[in-house]
Every structure is written in C-alpha cells, then in structure tokens.
Amino acid sequence: MKKITLLYTLLFALLISFQATAQKDPQAKTILDAMSQKFKDMNGFTASFDYTYQDGTGAGDVQSGEIAVKGEQYRLKLPDQEIFNDSKTVWTFIQSDNYKEVTINDASQMEGELTPSNIYRLYESGYNYSLLGEKQYQGKKVQVVQLIAENNNAPFEQVKLMIDSSNSNLLGWEMFDGQGGVFSYSFKNLKLNSNLPASHFAFDATKHPGIEIIDLR
C-alpha cells in the first residue's frame, strides 16, 4: 500500500511540474525577456500603426494612428482623439469641427489597463505564456507568443505578441476580449527616438482656447 501511495505521489508531482512548465513556457520567457530589454534599451521610439477591431462576426475597419513612447510616458494619436500620458496624468483630447474637450485622469486610475508602455512587461504578472511558433508578418519572420490571463477579471483574456525573430522588436499584437472581439495593432515605420522631451507627453490647454475641461482627478 505504501508503494502505491508513493507512486501516486510521484505521478502527482510530475503532473504539477508539467502544468507549471506549460503555463510558463521557458522558451517563450526568453523571447519575452529579450523583447522587454529591447524596449528598455530603446529609451524612446515613435511609430505609425494600423488598428483594427473585429467583432464576433469578423467585421471590422482599419484605422491608422501615430504613437510615441518613452518609458512610462506615451502619446497616442487616433482619428478621433489623442491621448497624452506623462506617467502621472492622462489627458484624453477630443476635437471636432465645432467642439473641443479634454478629460483628465490620474495615471493611477488607469492601472490594470493595457497601454503602449506596459504591453512590453504584461507577461511579468497575471498571465501565463507559451510560444506558438513562427510566421511571416509584415514581410518579416516573427515569433508568436501567446499570453493567457490567469484571472477572469483581466481586461483581456488572451494576447498574442508578434516579435521580430531577428532583433526582438515588437511589431504588433492582438488582444481578445472574451466576447468574440479582437483588437489588432500593427507597428509601421518604427524609429528610435530618445530625445522626446517631457512636454511631448503632456497636454497644454492654453494652446486650445475655449476647450471644455473635464477634470476627474
């Protein structure tokens, strides 16, 4: 009986070990660590990007935008809005022909959301990860790493990262919301730029007379 109990104990230990390995794929971690370090070494970059949201039916439109990132700071320009984040404050600026407004939040209020800055370290907590393989993306060979949320209350249940096999640059990612929706981002014209001033990531209301300010801090 003791031998049988010991056998079950060993099998259980092996199963747990296998599950832990499957959840945190060492090969995927090596790729993710290299991507994260590459981002830190950049010390700032600018890029244009294509953005697509597809609902459960597969329908979706492609939009384009511009992005600048430096550490925890980022500036994101979309067709209908522009977001500034200087790591302390977040401004969401909306402008139409007859109306302008900016909504102001503390950056701490945005914790838990996926941003252009934390996408590079998202894997470090709250997600399991695995390497799905290689494929062609933007004419380059990329390694596709999949992140799966450990908790049901995560903003996205699954994220796929497209990481350049030759230089560890993050070229794009897909986010799955669990409701059949897929958000896709694809970088273009990625350029290193470490000279971005702090003012580039802060919104200046004095340059927009007559703007409505909604301060939610």
mmCIF file of the C-alpha atoms, coordinates in Angstrom:
data_MODEL
# 
_entry.id   MODEL 
# 
loop_
_atom_site.group_PDB 
_atom_site.id 
_atom_site.type_symbol 
_atom_site.label_atom_id 
_atom_site.label_alt_id 
_atom_site.label_comp_id 
_atom_site.label_asym_id 
_atom_site.label_entity_id 
_atom_site.label_seq_id 
_atom_site.pdbx_PDB_ins_code 
_atom_site.Cartn_x 
_atom_site.Cartn_y 
_atom_site.Cartn_z 
_atom_site.occupancy 
_atom_site.B_iso_or_equiv 
_atom_site.pdbx_formal_charge 
_atom_site.auth_seq_id 
_atom_site.auth_comp_id 
_atom_site.auth_asym_id 
_atom_site.auth_atom_id 
_atom_site.pdbx_PDB_model_num 
ATOM 1   C CA . MET A 1 1   ? 0.000   0.000  0.000   1.00 0.00 ? 1   MET A CA 1 
ATOM 2   C CA . LYS A 1 2   ? 2.848   2.365  0.860   1.00 0.00 ? 2   LYS A CA 1 
ATOM 3   C CA . LYS A 1 3   ? 4.433   1.684  -2.544  1.00 0.00 ? 3   LYS A CA 1 
ATOM 4   C CA . ILE A 1 4   ? 1.157   2.507  -4.308  1.00 0.00 ? 4   ILE A CA 1 
ATOM 5   C CA . THR A 1 5   ? 0.770   5.706  -2.285  1.00 0.00 ? 5   THR A CA 1 
ATOM 6   C CA . LEU A 1 6   ? 4.330   6.708  -3.106  1.00 0.00 ? 6   LEU A CA 1 
ATOM 7   C CA . LEU A 1 7   ? 3.714   6.032  -6.812  1.00 0.00 ? 7   LEU A CA 1 
ATOM 8   C CA . TYR A 1 8   ? 0.616   8.247  -6.826  1.00 0.00 ? 8   TYR A CA 1 
ATOM 9   C CA . THR A 1 9   ? 2.557   10.974 -5.022  1.00 0.00 ? 9   THR A CA 1 
ATOM 10  C CA . LEU A 1 10  ? 5.325   10.879 -7.629  1.00 0.00 ? 10  LEU A CA 1 
ATOM 11  C CA . LEU A 1 11  ? 2.836   10.925 -10.505 1.00 0.00 ? 11  LEU A CA 1 
ATOM 12  C CA . PHE A 1 12  ? 1.002   13.865 -8.957  1.00 0.00 ? 12  PHE A CA 1 
ATOM 13  C CA . ALA A 1 13  ? 4.274   15.758 -8.525  1.00 0.00 ? 13  ALA A CA 1 
ATOM 14  C CA . LEU A 1 14  ? 5.190   15.118 -12.159 1.00 0.00 ? 14  LEU A CA 1 
ATOM 15  C CA . LEU A 1 15  ? 1.760   16.324 -13.294 1.00 0.00 ? 15  LEU A CA 1 
ATOM 16  C CA . ILE A 1 16  ? 2.060   19.532 -11.303 1.00 0.00 ? 16  ILE A CA 1 
ATOM 17  C CA . SER A 1 17  ? 5.551   20.086 -12.694 1.00 0.00 ? 17  SER A CA 1 
ATOM 18  C CA . PHE A 1 18  ? 4.303   19.572 -16.258 1.00 0.00 ? 18  PHE A CA 1 
ATOM 19  C CA . GLN A 1 19  ? 1.406   22.005 -15.750 1.00 0.00 ? 19  GLN A CA 1 
ATOM 20  C CA . ALA A 1 20  ? 3.733   24.655 -14.316 1.00 0.00 ? 20  ALA A CA 1 
ATOM 21  C CA . THR A 1 21  ? 6.055   24.265 -17.305 1.00 0.00 ? 21  THR A CA 1 
ATOM 22  C CA . ALA A 1 22  ? 3.144   24.504 -19.735 1.00 0.00 ? 22  ALA A CA 1 
ATOM 23  C CA . GLN A 1 23  ? 1.866   27.659 -18.041 1.00 0.00 ? 23  GLN A CA 1 
ATOM 24  C CA . LYS A 1 24  ? 5.233   29.428 -18.018 1.00 0.00 ? 24  LYS A CA 1 
ATOM 25  C CA . ASP A 1 25  ? 6.997   28.253 -21.148 1.00 0.00 ? 25  ASP A CA 1 
ATOM 26  C CA . PRO A 1 26  ? 10.761  28.882 -20.631 1.00 0.00 ? 26  PRO A CA 1 
ATOM 27  C CA . GLN A 1 27  ? 11.356  29.325 -24.367 1.00 0.00 ? 27  GLN A CA 1 
ATOM 28  C CA . ALA A 1 28  ? 8.607   31.940 -24.535 1.00 0.00 ? 28  ALA A CA 1 
ATOM 29  C CA . LYS A 1 29  ? 10.037  33.714 -21.482 1.00 0.00 ? 29  LYS A CA 1 
ATOM 30  C CA . THR A 1 30  ? 13.444  34.001 -23.144 1.00 0.00 ? 30  THR A CA 1 
ATOM 31  C CA . ILE A 1 31  ? 11.800  35.712 -26.130 1.00 0.00 ? 31  ILE A CA 1 
ATOM 32  C CA . LEU A 1 32  ? 9.674   37.961 -23.915 1.00 0.00 ? 32  LEU A CA 1 
ATOM 33  C CA . ASP A 1 33  ? 12.633  38.966 -21.752 1.00 0.00 ? 33  ASP A CA 1 
ATOM 34  C CA . ALA A 1 34  ? 14.618  39.914 -24.876 1.00 0.00 ? 34  ALA A CA 1 
ATOM 35  C CA . MET A 1 35  ? 11.660  41.971 -26.168 1.00 0.00 ? 35  MET A CA 1 
ATOM 36  C CA . SER A 1 36  ? 11.284  43.747 -22.823 1.00 0.00 ? 36  SER A CA 1 
ATOM 37  C CA . GLN A 1 37  ? 15.008  44.504 -22.620 1.00 0.00 ? 37  GLN A CA 1 
ATOM 38  C CA . LYS A 1 38  ? 14.996  45.811 -26.192 1.00 0.00 ? 38  LYS A CA 1 
ATOM 39  C CA . PHE A 1 39  ? 12.227  48.242 -25.218 1.00 0.00 ? 39  PHE A CA 1 
ATOM 40  C CA . LYS A 1 40  ? 14.221  49.458 -22.197 1.00 0.00 ? 40  LYS A CA 1 
ATOM 41  C CA . ASP A 1 41  ? 17.334  49.914 -24.329 1.00 0.00 ? 41  ASP A CA 1 
ATOM 42  C CA . MET A 1 42  ? 15.421  51.965 -26.894 1.00 0.00 ? 42  MET A CA 1 
ATOM 43  C CA . ASN A 1 43  ? 14.785  54.746 -24.360 1.00 0.00 ? 43  ASN A CA 1 
ATOM 44  C CA . GLY A 1 44  ? 12.030  56.074 -26.596 1.00 0.00 ? 44  GLY A CA 1 
ATOM 45  C CA . PHE A 1 45  ? 10.518  55.477 -30.022 1.00 0.00 ? 45  PHE A CA 1 
ATOM 46  C CA . THR A 1 46  ? 7.969   56.778 -32.490 1.00 0.00 ? 46  THR A CA 1 
ATOM 47  C CA . ALA A 1 47  ? 5.903   54.825 -34.986 1.00 0.00 ? 47  ALA A CA 1 
ATOM 48  C CA . SER A 1 48  ? 2.782   54.857 -37.072 1.00 0.00 ? 48  SER A CA 1 
ATOM 49  C CA . PHE A 1 49  ? 0.373   51.961 -36.741 1.00 0.00 ? 49  PHE A CA 1 
ATOM 50  C CA . ASP A 1 50  ? -2.727  50.317 -38.110 1.00 0.00 ? 50  ASP A CA 1 
ATOM 51  C CA . TYR A 1 51  ? -5.522  49.493 -35.692 1.00 0.00 ? 51  TYR A CA 1 
ATOM 52  C CA . THR A 1 52  ? -8.420  47.106 -36.269 1.00 0.00 ? 52  THR A CA 1 
ATOM 53  C CA . TYR A 1 53  ? -11.311 45.943 -34.124 1.00 0.00 ? 53  TYR A CA 1 
ATOM 54  C CA . GLN A 1 54  ? -13.237 42.891 -35.298 1.00 0.00 ? 54  GLN A CA 1 
ATOM 55  C CA . ASP A 1 55  ? -16.443 41.858 -33.594 1.00 0.00 ? 55  ASP A CA 1 
ATOM 56  C CA . GLY A 1 56  ? -17.789 38.321 -33.359 1.00 0.00 ? 56  GLY A CA 1 
ATOM 57  C CA . THR A 1 57  ? -18.971 38.407 -36.975 1.00 0.00 ? 57  THR A CA 1 
ATOM 58  C CA . GLY A 1 58  ? -15.494 39.181 -38.271 1.00 0.00 ? 58  GLY A CA 1 
ATOM 59  C CA . ALA A 1 59  ? -16.466 42.658 -39.467 1.00 0.00 ? 59  ALA A CA 1 
ATOM 60  C CA . GLY A 1 60  ? -14.016 45.468 -38.824 1.00 0.00 ? 60  GLY A CA 1 
ATOM 61  C CA . ASP A 1 61  ? -12.454 48.612 -40.244 1.00 0.00 ? 61  ASP A CA 1 
ATOM 62  C CA . VAL A 1 62  ? -8.764  49.510 -40.354 1.00 0.00 ? 62  VAL A CA 1 
ATOM 63  C CA . GLN A 1 63  ? -7.776  52.863 -38.852 1.00 0.00 ? 63  GLN A CA 1 
ATOM 64  C CA . SER A 1 64  ? -4.331  54.432 -38.670 1.00 0.00 ? 64  SER A CA 1 
ATOM 65  C CA . GLY A 1 65  ? -2.602  56.408 -35.957 1.00 0.00 ? 65  GLY A CA 1 
ATOM 66  C CA . GLU A 1 66  ? 0.685   57.627 -34.556 1.00 0.00 ? 66  GLU A CA 1 
ATOM 67  C CA . ILE A 1 67  ? 2.443   56.778 -31.316 1.00 0.00 ? 67  ILE A CA 1 
ATOM 68  C CA . ALA A 1 68  ? 5.374   57.990 -29.244 1.00 0.00 ? 68  ALA A CA 1 
ATOM 69  C CA . VAL A 1 69  ? 6.606   56.093 -26.184 1.00 0.00 ? 69  VAL A CA 1 
ATOM 70  C CA . LYS A 1 70  ? 9.341   56.800 -23.644 1.00 0.00 ? 70  LYS A CA 1 
ATOM 71  C CA . GLY A 1 71  ? 9.444   54.693 -20.506 1.00 0.00 ? 71  GLY A CA 1 
ATOM 72  C CA . GLU A 1 72  ? 6.081   55.035 -18.765 1.00 0.00 ? 72  GLU A CA 1 
ATOM 73  C CA . GLN A 1 73  ? 5.124   58.027 -20.922 1.00 0.00 ? 73  GLN A CA 1 
ATOM 74  C CA . TYR A 1 74  ? 3.230   57.780 -24.176 1.00 0.00 ? 74  TYR A CA 1 
ATOM 75  C CA . ARG A 1 75  ? 1.265   59.839 -26.677 1.00 0.00 ? 75  ARG A CA 1 
ATOM 76  C CA . LEU A 1 76  ? -1.298  58.120 -28.858 1.00 0.00 ? 76  LEU A CA 1 
ATOM 77  C CA . LYS A 1 77  ? -2.966  59.833 -31.810 1.00 0.00 ? 77  LYS A CA 1 
ATOM 78  C CA . LEU A 1 78  ? -6.103  58.274 -33.277 1.00 0.00 ? 78  LEU A CA 1 
ATOM 79  C CA . PRO A 1 79  ? -8.504  59.623 -35.925 1.00 0.00 ? 79  PRO A CA 1 
ATOM 80  C CA . ASP A 1 80  ? -10.985 60.910 -33.334 1.00 0.00 ? 80  ASP A CA 1 
ATOM 81  C CA . GLN A 1 81  ? -8.867  61.517 -30.241 1.00 0.00 ? 81  GLN A CA 1 
ATOM 82  C CA . GLU A 1 82  ? -5.394  61.979 -28.829 1.00 0.00 ? 82  GLU A CA 1 
ATOM 83  C CA . ILE A 1 83  ? -4.186  60.561 -25.509 1.00 0.00 ? 83  ILE A CA 1 
ATOM 84  C CA . PHE A 1 84  ? -1.301  62.061 -23.533 1.00 0.00 ? 84  PHE A CA 1 
ATOM 85  C CA . ASN A 1 85  ? 0.259   60.266 -20.553 1.00 0.00 ? 85  ASN A CA 1 
ATOM 86  C CA . ASP A 1 86  ? 3.253   61.768 -18.718 1.00 0.00 ? 86  ASP A CA 1 
ATOM 87  C CA . SER A 1 87  ? 3.226   58.862 -16.207 1.00 0.00 ? 87  SER A CA 1 
ATOM 88  C CA . LYS A 1 88  ? 1.367   60.964 -13.618 1.00 0.00 ? 88  LYS A CA 1 
ATOM 89  C CA . THR A 1 89  ? -1.583  62.414 -15.537 1.00 0.00 ? 89  THR A CA 1 
ATOM 90  C CA . VAL A 1 90  ? -3.615  61.184 -18.512 1.00 0.00 ? 90  VAL A CA 1 
ATOM 91  C CA . TRP A 1 91  ? -5.327  63.642 -20.861 1.00 0.00 ? 91  TRP A CA 1 
ATOM 92  C CA . THR A 1 92  ? -7.848  62.409 -23.446 1.00 0.00 ? 92  THR A CA 1 
ATOM 93  C CA . PHE A 1 93  ? -8.330  65.128 -26.059 1.00 0.00 ? 93  PHE A CA 1 
ATOM 94  C CA . ILE A 1 94  ? -11.302 65.026 -28.436 1.00 0.00 ? 94  ILE A CA 1 
ATOM 95  C CA . GLN A 1 95  ? -11.791 67.599 -31.174 1.00 0.00 ? 95  GLN A CA 1 
ATOM 96  C CA . SER A 1 96  ? -14.437 68.021 -33.864 1.00 0.00 ? 96  SER A CA 1 
ATOM 97  C CA . ASP A 1 97  ? -15.341 70.921 -36.150 1.00 0.00 ? 97  ASP A CA 1 
ATOM 98  C CA . ASN A 1 98  ? -17.413 72.687 -33.503 1.00 0.00 ? 98  ASN A CA 1 
ATOM 99  C CA . TYR A 1 99  ? -16.328 71.193 -30.208 1.00 0.00 ? 99  TYR A CA 1 
ATOM 100 C CA . LYS A 1 100 ? -13.191 70.509 -28.176 1.00 0.00 ? 100 LYS A CA 1 
ATOM 101 C CA . GLU A 1 101 ? -12.850 68.791 -24.824 1.00 0.00 ? 101 GLU A CA 1 
ATOM 102 C CA . VAL A 1 102 ? -10.163 67.184 -22.696 1.00 0.00 ? 102 VAL A CA 1 
ATOM 103 C CA . THR A 1 103 ? -10.775 64.676 -19.913 1.00 0.00 ? 103 THR A CA 1 
ATOM 104 C CA . ILE A 1 104 ? -8.120  64.499 -17.206 1.00 0.00 ? 104 ILE A CA 1 
ATOM 105 C CA . ASN A 1 105 ? -7.396  61.458 -15.016 1.00 0.00 ? 105 ASN A CA 1 
ATOM 106 C CA . ASP A 1 106 ? -4.667  60.418 -12.635 1.00 0.00 ? 106 ASP A CA 1 
ATOM 107 C CA . ALA A 1 107 ? -2.446  57.810 -14.274 1.00 0.00 ? 107 ALA A CA 1 
ATOM 108 C CA . SER A 1 108 ? -3.045  55.591 -11.220 1.00 0.00 ? 108 SER A CA 1 
ATOM 109 C CA . GLN A 1 109 ? -6.718  55.392 -12.223 1.00 0.00 ? 109 GLN A CA 1 
ATOM 110 C CA . MET A 1 110 ? -5.638  53.627 -15.410 1.00 0.00 ? 110 MET A CA 1 
ATOM 111 C CA . GLU A 1 111 ? -3.839  50.804 -13.588 1.00 0.00 ? 111 GLU A CA 1 
ATOM 112 C CA . GLY A 1 112 ? -4.771  47.376 -14.913 1.00 0.00 ? 112 GLY A CA 1 
ATOM 113 C CA . GLU A 1 113 ? -5.420  48.678 -18.427 1.00 0.00 ? 113 GLU A CA 1 
ATOM 114 C CA . LEU A 1 114 ? -3.269  47.681 -21.357 1.00 0.00 ? 114 LEU A CA 1 
ATOM 115 C CA . THR A 1 115 ? -1.183  50.640 -22.545 1.00 0.00 ? 115 THR A CA 1 
ATOM 116 C CA . PRO A 1 116 ? 1.565   51.222 -25.143 1.00 0.00 ? 116 PRO A CA 1 
ATOM 117 C CA . SER A 1 117 ? 4.062   51.216 -22.260 1.00 0.00 ? 117 SER A CA 1 
ATOM 118 C CA . ASN A 1 118 ? 3.069   48.181 -20.232 1.00 0.00 ? 118 ASN A CA 1 
ATOM 119 C CA . ILE A 1 119 ? 2.466   45.860 -23.195 1.00 0.00 ? 119 ILE A CA 1 
ATOM 120 C CA . TYR A 1 120 ? 6.218   45.144 -23.001 1.00 0.00 ? 120 TYR A CA 1 
ATOM 121 C CA . ARG A 1 121 ? 6.017   43.782 -19.464 1.00 0.00 ? 121 ARG A CA 1 
ATOM 122 C CA . LEU A 1 122 ? 2.456   42.477 -19.409 1.00 0.00 ? 122 LEU A CA 1 
ATOM 123 C CA . TYR A 1 123 ? 3.746   38.915 -19.188 1.00 0.00 ? 123 TYR A CA 1 
ATOM 124 C CA . GLU A 1 124 ? 5.532   39.549 -15.889 1.00 0.00 ? 124 GLU A CA 1 
ATOM 125 C CA . SER A 1 125 ? 2.410   39.092 -13.761 1.00 0.00 ? 125 SER A CA 1 
ATOM 126 C CA . GLY A 1 126 ? -1.156  37.881 -14.228 1.00 0.00 ? 126 GLY A CA 1 
ATOM 127 C CA . TYR A 1 127 ? -0.537  35.928 -17.428 1.00 0.00 ? 127 TYR A CA 1 
ATOM 128 C CA . ASN A 1 128 ? 0.726   32.523 -18.456 1.00 0.00 ? 128 ASN A CA 1 
ATOM 129 C CA . TYR A 1 129 ? 2.637   32.364 -21.732 1.00 0.00 ? 129 TYR A CA 1 
ATOM 130 C CA . SER A 1 130 ? 3.663   29.950 -24.460 1.00 0.00 ? 130 SER A CA 1 
ATOM 131 C CA . LEU A 1 131 ? 5.429   30.065 -27.822 1.00 0.00 ? 131 LEU A CA 1 
ATOM 132 C CA . LEU A 1 132 ? 3.003   29.253 -30.655 1.00 0.00 ? 132 LEU A CA 1 
ATOM 133 C CA . GLY A 1 133 ? 5.653   29.186 -33.380 1.00 0.00 ? 133 GLY A CA 1 
ATOM 134 C CA . GLU A 1 134 ? 6.958   31.355 -36.217 1.00 0.00 ? 134 GLU A CA 1 
ATOM 135 C CA . LYS A 1 135 ? 5.202   33.014 -39.141 1.00 0.00 ? 135 LYS A CA 1 
ATOM 136 C CA . GLN A 1 136 ? 5.603   35.790 -41.697 1.00 0.00 ? 136 GLN A CA 1 
ATOM 137 C CA . TYR A 1 137 ? 4.313   39.177 -40.534 1.00 0.00 ? 137 TYR A CA 1 
ATOM 138 C CA . GLN A 1 138 ? 4.884   42.482 -42.343 1.00 0.00 ? 138 GLN A CA 1 
ATOM 139 C CA . GLY A 1 139 ? 7.289   40.582 -44.588 1.00 0.00 ? 139 GLY A CA 1 
ATOM 140 C CA . LYS A 1 140 ? 9.413   39.518 -41.624 1.00 0.00 ? 140 LYS A CA 1 
ATOM 141 C CA . LYS A 1 141 ? 9.803   36.315 -39.659 1.00 0.00 ? 141 LYS A CA 1 
ATOM 142 C CA . VAL A 1 142 ? 8.227   36.722 -36.235 1.00 0.00 ? 142 VAL A CA 1 
ATOM 143 C CA . GLN A 1 143 ? 7.809   34.542 -33.179 1.00 0.00 ? 143 GLN A CA 1 
ATOM 144 C CA . VAL A 1 144 ? 4.227   34.432 -31.941 1.00 0.00 ? 144 VAL A CA 1 
ATOM 145 C CA . VAL A 1 145 ? 3.928   34.335 -28.166 1.00 0.00 ? 145 VAL A CA 1 
ATOM 146 C CA . GLN A 1 146 ? 0.542   33.823 -26.561 1.00 0.00 ? 146 GLN A CA 1 
ATOM 147 C CA . LEU A 1 147 ? -0.399  35.245 -23.157 1.00 0.00 ? 147 LEU A CA 1 
ATOM 148 C CA . ILE A 1 148 ? -3.383  33.770 -21.300 1.00 0.00 ? 148 ILE A CA 1 
ATOM 149 C CA . ALA A 1 149 ? -4.872  35.650 -18.336 1.00 0.00 ? 149 ALA A CA 1 
ATOM 150 C CA . GLU A 1 150 ? -4.749  33.822 -15.015 1.00 0.00 ? 150 GLU A CA 1 
ATOM 151 C CA . ASN A 1 151 ? -7.864  35.592 -13.702 1.00 0.00 ? 151 ASN A CA 1 
ATOM 152 C CA . ASN A 1 152 ? -11.299 36.009 -15.251 1.00 0.00 ? 152 ASN A CA 1 
ATOM 153 C CA . ASN A 1 153 ? -11.406 39.722 -14.405 1.00 0.00 ? 153 ASN A CA 1 
ATOM 154 C CA . ALA A 1 154 ? -8.396  40.609 -16.592 1.00 0.00 ? 154 ALA A CA 1 
ATOM 155 C CA . PRO A 1 155 ? -9.208  43.249 -19.248 1.00 0.00 ? 155 PRO A CA 1 
ATOM 156 C CA . PHE A 1 156 ? -8.218  40.774 -21.983 1.00 0.00 ? 156 PHE A CA 1 
ATOM 157 C CA . GLU A 1 157 ? -8.315  37.006 -21.660 1.00 0.00 ? 157 GLU A CA 1 
ATOM 158 C CA . GLN A 1 158 ? -5.726  36.431 -24.382 1.00 0.00 ? 158 GLN A CA 1 
ATOM 159 C CA . VAL A 1 159 ? -2.973  38.461 -26.054 1.00 0.00 ? 159 VAL A CA 1 
ATOM 160 C CA . LYS A 1 160 ? -0.755  37.414 -28.965 1.00 0.00 ? 160 LYS A CA 1 
ATOM 161 C CA . LEU A 1 161 ? 2.543   39.227 -29.499 1.00 0.00 ? 161 LEU A CA 1 
ATOM 162 C CA . MET A 1 162 ? 4.380   39.312 -32.846 1.00 0.00 ? 162 MET A CA 1 
ATOM 163 C CA . ILE A 1 163 ? 8.093   39.614 -32.031 1.00 0.00 ? 163 ILE A CA 1 
ATOM 164 C CA . ASP A 1 164 ? 10.712  40.067 -34.754 1.00 0.00 ? 164 ASP A CA 1 
ATOM 165 C CA . SER A 1 165 ? 12.935  36.972 -34.761 1.00 0.00 ? 165 SER A CA 1 
ATOM 166 C CA . SER A 1 166 ? 15.991  38.949 -35.888 1.00 0.00 ? 166 SER A CA 1 
ATOM 167 C CA . ASN A 1 167 ? 16.035  41.833 -33.399 1.00 0.00 ? 167 ASN A CA 1 
ATOM 168 C CA . SER A 1 168 ? 13.333  41.228 -30.710 1.00 0.00 ? 168 SER A CA 1 
ATOM 169 C CA . ASN A 1 169 ? 11.275  44.257 -31.775 1.00 0.00 ? 169 ASN A CA 1 
ATOM 170 C CA . LEU A 1 170 ? 7.575   44.051 -31.005 1.00 0.00 ? 170 LEU A CA 1 
ATOM 171 C CA . LEU A 1 171 ? 5.892   44.544 -34.395 1.00 0.00 ? 171 LEU A CA 1 
ATOM 172 C CA . GLY A 1 172 ? 2.279   44.066 -33.394 1.00 0.00 ? 172 GLY A CA 1 
ATOM 173 C CA . TRP A 1 173 ? -0.195  42.377 -31.113 1.00 0.00 ? 173 TRP A CA 1 
ATOM 174 C CA . GLU A 1 174 ? -3.738  41.022 -30.971 1.00 0.00 ? 174 GLU A CA 1 
ATOM 175 C CA . MET A 1 175 ? -5.990  41.235 -27.910 1.00 0.00 ? 175 MET A CA 1 
ATOM 176 C CA . PHE A 1 176 ? -9.046  39.013 -27.379 1.00 0.00 ? 176 PHE A CA 1 
ATOM 177 C CA . ASP A 1 177 ? -11.746 40.347 -25.065 1.00 0.00 ? 177 ASP A CA 1 
ATOM 178 C CA . GLY A 1 178 ? -13.507 37.031 -24.445 1.00 0.00 ? 178 GLY A CA 1 
ATOM 179 C CA . GLN A 1 179 ? -16.715 38.257 -26.122 1.00 0.00 ? 179 GLN A CA 1 
ATOM 180 C CA . GLY A 1 180 ? -15.621 37.447 -29.655 1.00 0.00 ? 180 GLY A CA 1 
ATOM 181 C CA . GLY A 1 181 ? -13.918 40.796 -30.196 1.00 0.00 ? 181 GLY A CA 1 
ATOM 182 C CA . VAL A 1 182 ? -10.313 41.095 -31.393 1.00 0.00 ? 182 VAL A CA 1 
ATOM 183 C CA . PHE A 1 183 ? -8.219  44.279 -31.222 1.00 0.00 ? 183 PHE A CA 1 
ATOM 184 C CA . SER A 1 184 ? -5.195  44.281 -33.540 1.00 0.00 ? 184 SER A CA 1 
ATOM 185 C CA . TYR A 1 185 ? -2.280  46.723 -33.605 1.00 0.00 ? 185 TYR A CA 1 
ATOM 186 C CA . SER A 1 186 ? 0.482   46.664 -36.187 1.00 0.00 ? 186 SER A CA 1 
ATOM 187 C CA . PHE A 1 187 ? 3.504   48.989 -35.993 1.00 0.00 ? 187 PHE A CA 1 
ATOM 188 C CA . LYS A 1 188 ? 4.949   50.649 -39.098 1.00 0.00 ? 188 LYS A CA 1 
ATOM 189 C CA . ASN A 1 189 ? 7.954   52.939 -39.511 1.00 0.00 ? 189 ASN A CA 1 
ATOM 190 C CA . LEU A 1 190 ? 9.311   52.167 -36.053 1.00 0.00 ? 190 LEU A CA 1 
ATOM 191 C CA . LYS A 1 191 ? 12.082  54.673 -35.244 1.00 0.00 ? 191 LYS A CA 1 
ATOM 192 C CA . LEU A 1 192 ? 14.270  55.012 -32.168 1.00 0.00 ? 192 LEU A CA 1 
ATOM 193 C CA . ASN A 1 193 ? 13.959  58.453 -30.607 1.00 0.00 ? 193 ASN A CA 1 
ATOM 194 C CA . SER A 1 194 ? 15.447  59.043 -27.158 1.00 0.00 ? 194 SER A CA 1 
ATOM 195 C CA . ASN A 1 195 ? 15.235  62.840 -27.453 1.00 0.00 ? 195 ASN A CA 1 
ATOM 196 C CA . LEU A 1 196 ? 11.499  63.135 -26.901 1.00 0.00 ? 196 LEU A CA 1 
ATOM 197 C CA . PRO A 1 197 ? 11.003  65.938 -24.319 1.00 0.00 ? 197 PRO A CA 1 
ATOM 198 C CA . ALA A 1 198 ? 8.675   65.540 -21.336 1.00 0.00 ? 198 ALA A CA 1 
ATOM 199 C CA . SER A 1 199 ? 6.446   68.273 -22.805 1.00 0.00 ? 199 SER A CA 1 
ATOM 200 C CA . HIS A 1 200 ? 5.642   65.961 -25.741 1.00 0.00 ? 200 HIS A CA 1 
ATOM 201 C CA . PHE A 1 201 ? 3.628   63.745 -23.396 1.00 0.00 ? 201 PHE A CA 1 
ATOM 202 C CA . ALA A 1 202 ? 1.682   66.493 -21.588 1.00 0.00 ? 202 ALA A CA 1 
ATOM 203 C CA . PHE A 1 203 ? -1.399  68.271 -22.909 1.00 0.00 ? 203 PHE A CA 1 
ATOM 204 C CA . ASP A 1 204 ? -1.252  72.092 -22.951 1.00 0.00 ? 204 ASP A CA 1 
ATOM 205 C CA . ALA A 1 205 ? -4.775  73.508 -22.624 1.00 0.00 ? 205 ALA A CA 1 
ATOM 206 C CA . THR A 1 206 ? -3.539  77.056 -23.281 1.00 0.00 ? 206 THR A CA 1 
ATOM 207 C CA . LYS A 1 207 ? -3.000  76.078 -26.917 1.00 0.00 ? 207 LYS A CA 1 
ATOM 208 C CA . HIS A 1 208 ? -6.705  75.312 -27.260 1.00 0.00 ? 208 HIS A CA 1 
ATOM 209 C CA . PRO A 1 209 ? -8.750  78.361 -26.210 1.00 0.00 ? 209 PRO A CA 1 
ATOM 210 C CA . GLY A 1 210 ? -12.394 77.636 -25.468 1.00 0.00 ? 210 GLY A CA 1 
ATOM 211 C CA . ILE A 1 211 ? -11.799 73.956 -24.742 1.00 0.00 ? 211 ILE A CA 1 
ATOM 212 C CA . GLU A 1 212 ? -14.056 72.222 -22.219 1.00 0.00 ? 212 GLU A CA 1 
ATOM 213 C CA . ILE A 1 213 ? -12.019 70.672 -19.397 1.00 0.00 ? 213 ILE A CA 1 
ATOM 214 C CA . ILE A 1 214 ? -13.411 67.678 -17.521 1.00 0.00 ? 214 ILE A CA 1 
ATOM 215 C CA . ASP A 1 215 ? -11.126 67.045 -14.550 1.00 0.00 ? 215 ASP A CA 1 
ATOM 216 C CA . LEU A 1 216 ? -11.821 63.664 -12.928 1.00 0.00 ? 216 LEU A CA 1 
ATOM 217 C CA . ARG A 1 217 ? -8.817  63.600 -10.605 1.00 0.00 ? 217 ARG A CA 1 
# 
